[in-house]
Amino acid sequence: MLLLFVGCAVAGHAGTAAGEIIFIPGTGDSQKLLRDLGELYGARQSDLVIIPESIGSSGGIRQVLRGKAVLARVARRLTATERAAGLRWKQFAFSPVVFATHVDQKDVSNLTTAQVEAVFSGVIRDWSELGGGAGKIYLAEREAGDSCRLVLAEFSPVFDLGRPPVGKILYSTSEMIRVLIRHRQTLGYLPLSATFGTSIRSLSLNGVRPTAESLRDGSYPLWLPLAVTWKGELKGPARRFVDFLFSPAARGRIKAFGLVPARP
């Protein structure tokens, strides 16, 4: 299925010869997964699911509040202000947040909390200090307010939002993916959901791999919610797609991405 923006589908209700159009703006953290699920849904329904490039969770929420979209994709919980504006929220998956590198960094497969804090505070600057070959570590970080950055700020004070960044700030998950794939000495962080089908290597944390099993048993501590949000009563094609996210077929695909499906 071709996932393109269709001008007549801004509000997500416009009809086409094939059915209804479901336009879902928002975070890049679930972009790859929802495109895949949209194709799976489209093979069973006549509706067309459109997952545009990321504008962030807050950007997607603004589109819903302005009436430009019925659904938005988000990777965080709603704020009190957003709930007061009438927004509703439903999580469909849990995704580990992972530290990740270029595929060539084969000698480094695990980071300890102490190493993470030393690297992202600028104390450790060379891959050889992590057990890899000699070479400068180039850090890729996310802006204050990013969903992964918020998760990491709860994990360690080194990711406090007021700290001046040691690495280069990137402003989307897709940009993080491009940087990690192209630049072999880069270390960054992103949702595991975004690495599916790429050459990016996710690292263990304190000896624990970021898997569905380690997320379920609590041994891997970093995760964020993948959810959709809307205002008022959800009905029509948007309701059909949200219901589909909890179907056996969709849950199986979420598991194939290495994630944990949320309960209906």
Buried (B, 14 or more C-beta within 10 A) or exposed (E): BEBEEEEEBBBBBBEEEEBBBBBBBBBBBBBBBBBBBBBBBBEEBEBBBBBBEBBBBBBBBBBBBEEBBBBBBBBBBBEEEBEEEEBBBBBBBBBBBBBBBBEEBEEBBBBEEEBBBBBBBBEBBBBBBBEBEEEEBBBBBBEBEBBBBBBBBEBBEBBEEEBEBBBEBBEBBBBBBBBBBEEBBBBBBBBBBBBBEBEBBBBBBBEBBBBBEBBEEEBBBBBBBBBBBBBEEBEEBBBBBBEBBBBEEBBEBBEEBBBBBBEE
